[in-house]
């Protein structure tokens, strides 16, 4: 079997895996509604008592729309393979990839996209409903170019988040107990990416500083393209920056794993 067929088979396995565990995805979406509802009531109270039409440059409708979109996007791009990789490193699961004509990086990447294929479609349907509702309510002005760029940057966010997580997973070569480390880094990355609330809450100086990191380009940037918060020039500039981060983390992921593999002892498996 040539390499192309191998990767197609891995992608198919990823799709099948997502179908087998689709209940977990729907349960995850249901779980995501809880923090969204909590934030809805919090923001409603904040705007009501502030007496202002806009806070942090967001109107009430815009902040609610951001909260919903960010919740969906953060759920979609979530990796959730960190513990599997750590287990492969600790228990010798990497052994078989040392002799097979498929790299571990390639296997994880293609499998990840396979698992996300169905979820991408489901999320698209949910977004259509949200966009339609927001447009009817006057919160969102629907523009074809923003829909296209949102789809492009969302795919880029999926890849960038994978690469960031894959780099972090290399720490399993050095740390004995890694579970809590993954939980902490995942939460931190989500906050810095704008997954919990808009980055403007941190203040203008922090927002400017975060623009020099990859995190806003996974959630904050795609969401603001769709919501209309990102200006036209910022959309194209941000897309180029996102591509730059993808290329950089692709190189970093290969480098960190190449160096870390020198510490790997091929036992177990």
N, C-alpha and C positions, 0 to 999 in steps of 0.2 A: 504494500500500500504506500503510495507516494505521500509526501508531506501535506499537500493540499487536501487529499482525502482524509488524512488523519485529523486535520484541523476542522474539517466539515463535520466529521464524526464527533469531535469534542464539542463543537457548537450545538449539534443535535442533542447530545447528552445533557448539555446545560439547559436547553429548552425543556427536555423531558423532566429534568430535575425540578424546574420551576413549576411544571404542571403537577408533579407529584406533591409539591409543597405549596400549591396555590392557596390552600386554606391559611397557611402561615402568613402569606402576603396580605390577604384580605383582613386577617386578624391584625396585622401590622398597620394597615390603613385605618382600621377601626381604632386601634390604639393611638394613631396619630391625631385623630379627631379630638381626643381628650385635651392635649396641650393647646390645640387650636381654640377649643371652646374656652379654656381657662384664659388664654390671652385675649379672646374676644370680650369677655366680661371685664378683664382688667383694663383694656384699652377703652372700652365703653365708659367705664367709671372715670378714667383719667381725662378723657376728652370732655366728659360732661362737667367735671369739676374745674377744669382749666378755664373754661369760658372762651377758648380760642378755637378758631376754625382749623388751624394746622399746628402740629407739633413735630419738631425734628424734620421740618420741610414736607411732612406727610399730612394730608387731610385724613379725616376719620375713615372715609371709604377706602383711601389708598393704603392706610396702615392695616386694615382688615384684609384687603386683597393681598397685600404683601405677606401677611401671616399665613393665609391659606396656601398661596403659591409656594412659599418657602417650605412649608410643611410637606407638601407633595414632592417637591424637587429633592429635598433632603432625604425623604424616604426612598425615592427612585435611585439616587446615586449611592446610597449606603452600600458598603462593600460586604461586610459580615463574613469574610473569609480568613480574617486574621488568625483566629484560633486554629483553623484547619492547617494553615501554613506553619504555625508554631508547632503543631503536633507532628507534621511531616519532618520538621527540623529535629525535634527532640527524639522521635521514635524511628527515624530512618526511612520515612516515607519518600524522601528525595532519591533514594537509591535507584529506583526503576527509571527515573528520568535521566540518570547519568549514562544509561546505555541505550535508551530509546531515541528514535529519530525525531523527537519532539521536545522542545525545551520546556522547563518548568514554567518559565515566564510566559511562553506562548500558550501553554496549557491553561494556566490561570486566567490569562487575558481573554482567550476565546471562550472559555467556559463561563467567565463572568458576563460577557456580552450575550451569550446564549441564555443564561438565566434571566437577564434583564429584558430580553426581546418581548416576551409576553407582557411583562410589567410596563414596558414602554407603551405598548398599545393600550393597556387599561388606563394608564395615567393620561394618555392623549385624550381618551374619551371623557375622563373626568375634567380635564382642562377645557375641553370644548364646552361642557356645561357651565363651568365657572366663568369662562370668557363671555359666553352668551348672556349669562345673568349679570355680570359686571357691566357689559356694554349696554344692556337694557336699562340698568340703573344709573347710567351716566358716569360711572367711576372709571371706565376704560374706553378709550377710543381705539377701535379695531383698525389695524393697519397691516396689510399683507407683508410688507418688508419686515415688520417686527415679528410676525409669526414665523417667517422663514429664518431670521437671525436667531430667534429664540430656540427653534429646533436644532439649528447648527451648534449654537453655544451650549445647549443642553447635552448634545452628544459629546462635545468637547469636555464638558464638566464631568460626564460619566468616565471618560478616559483619564482626565487629570486626577480625579479622586481615586481611581484605581491605582495610578502610578504613585500618588502620595502614600496610600495605604501599603502598597507593595514595598516602598522604601522603608516605612516604619517597621514592617514585618522582619526586616533584616536584623532588627534588634534582638530577635529570638535566638540568634546565634550566640549572643553574649549574656543575656539575662536568663536566669534560671526560672523565676516566677514572672510570667509575662502578662497574665490575665488582667490585673489591675492597670497595668501600663497601657494596654489597648483601650480599656474603658476610659481612662483619663484623656488619652490623646484623641480618641474619637469625639468625646464631648467638647474638648478644647477646639478641635478643628471645626466642628459644627458651629460653635459660637462665633469663631473668627470668620467663618464663611457666610455669616448672616442667616444661619438656619433657624435660629430662635427668635431673632428680632432684627430690624434694620441696623446696619452698622452706624448710622448717624447718631444713635443713642450714645455711643462712646465719645462723641465729640468730633469736631472737624479735624483736629490734629491727628487723632487716632485713625480716622477714615483715610486721611492722606498717607499715613504710614502703612496702613494695610494694603494700599494700592500697589506697594512694592513687594507684596507677598502673593503666593498663588491662591490663597484661600477665598477671597471675594469672587474669583472667577469660576467657582463651583456652584454657588447658590445665589449670592447677592447680585452678581452681574446678569446672569440669564433672567432672573425674576424681574429686575428693573428694566430690561429690554422689553419684556412683554407688557409690563405695567405702564410703560411710557415715561418712567422716571429718567431713564438714560437718554441723553440727547443724541442726535444723529451722528455727530462726529465722535462722541464717546463710544457709540456702539461699534463702529469699525475699528477704532483704536483699541478698544477692549478685546475685540475678537483676535487682533494680531498679538496682543499681549498674552491672551489665553493660549494661542498656538505656541508662543515662545516658551511659556511655562511647561507645556506638554512636551516639547522637544527637550527642555532642560531636565525634567524629571524622568523622561525616558532614558536619558544618558545616566542620570544619577542612580536610577534603579538598577541598571546593568552594572554600574561601577560598584555600588554598595554590595550587591550580591556576589560579584566576582571576588571582591576582597573578603567578604564574610564566609564564602564557601571554603576558604582555606582553613577555617576553624571547624569545618564539618567533618564529623567522624561517621562514616557510612556503616552504622550498626543498626540492628533491627531490620524493619522493612519486610 
